[in-house]
Amino acid sequence: MTSFANKHNAKANPFTFKTPEMHPFKKPADLVAEQGIEQTYLVRAFYVNKNGQFGDEPVIVTDDFILNAPRSILEMVNGIIDDGESTQLVNDGQVAFQLYEYTNKYGKQHSVAWVDV
């Protein structure tokens, strides 16, 4: 049987990367404008901003910036954070991402495609 306390108490950050204090925040569209769409970025950590303007917001930490990730990957990011194997792969430097573009009724949007390193 699963422990109630283990299931519901706050968990420690499973990622070993220590985010620098002045790490800049980036939006996907700004990152594409600066770096282009083909760039691959190594993932160092994930977290969920619980105080986002529109509710919980997924965040991806890299060596150079913090990405305000698309809200459409929130459930996925929560799953990654809760999965020991996935967090270990991130800690081992084996996970990266690229941005891609798509169009919907709101215009041009960006999302994340994962890349194995």
N, C-alpha and C positions, 0 to 999 in steps of 0.2 A: 504494500500500500504506500502511496506517495505521502510524504510528510506535508501537512497543511502549512506549517511554518516555512519549509523550503519552497513551497509553491507560491506563497503569497507575500513573504517578506521581501523588502528591497534587496536587489542583488548587487554585488560589487561590479564595477566596470570590468568586463572580461578582456579588454584590450590592453596591451602592454605599452603602446605608443602614448607618449605624454605630449599633448597638444601645446605648442608654444603659446604664450599669453597673447601676443599680438598677431596671431594667425589670421589672415584676412578671410572674410566671408565672400563667396562668389555665388552668383546665380547662373544656372545653366546657359542662358542666352548670352550673358557677359563672357563666360568662359569660351563659348564657341566663337564669339566675336574676336577675342584676344588670341586664342590658340588654334582655331579651326576645328572642324568636326572630326578629323582623323586622329587626333591626339589620344593616347592611352595614359591613364593616371593610376598609379599604385594606391590601393586603399590601405590606410593605416588603422582606421577605426570607424565605427558607426555609433550614432546615438539618435535619440528622438527628442526633439525640442518640445517639451510639454507646454510651453508658453507661446506658441506660434500665434500669429494674428488670426489664422483660420483653424485653430486647433493644433493637434499633434502634427509635427513636421519632421520627416526623415532628414538626417544629416550624414554626409560622408566626409571623413577626414583624410587628407592626403599629406604628403610631406610639405606642400607649398600653400595649401589653402583648405578652407572648410566649404564644402558645397551644400547649399540649401537645395537638397534633392527634390525631385518632383513628388508631390503628395501621392501620386499613383503607386509609388513603391513603398509606402509606409508599412503595409502588412508584411511585405517581404523583408524589410529592414528589421522589423520586430522579430521575425522568424530567425534571421541571421544572428541577432544578438542573443537569442535564447538557445541557439544550437552550438554546442561545444565544438563540434568538428569544424563548423564554418568559422567560428571565432579563432580557432587555432590556425586555420589556413590564412586568415587575415594577419594574425600575429607573426606567422612565418613568411610573410611577404609574397604570398602566392595568389593574391586576388587583385584585380585591377578593373577599371571600367572605361568605356568610351561613351560619349553622348551621341545620340542620333536624333534626327528631326522627323517630325510627322505633322500633318495638318488635320485639324478638326474644326468644329464650328466656331472656335475661339481664335483660329488662325494658326500660325506656326508654333509648335510646341517642341519640347525636348524631353527625352527620357534617357534611361541608363541601360546599357548592355554590358553584362559582366564578361570579363576576360580572364582566363586562367594564365598565370605567369609561370 
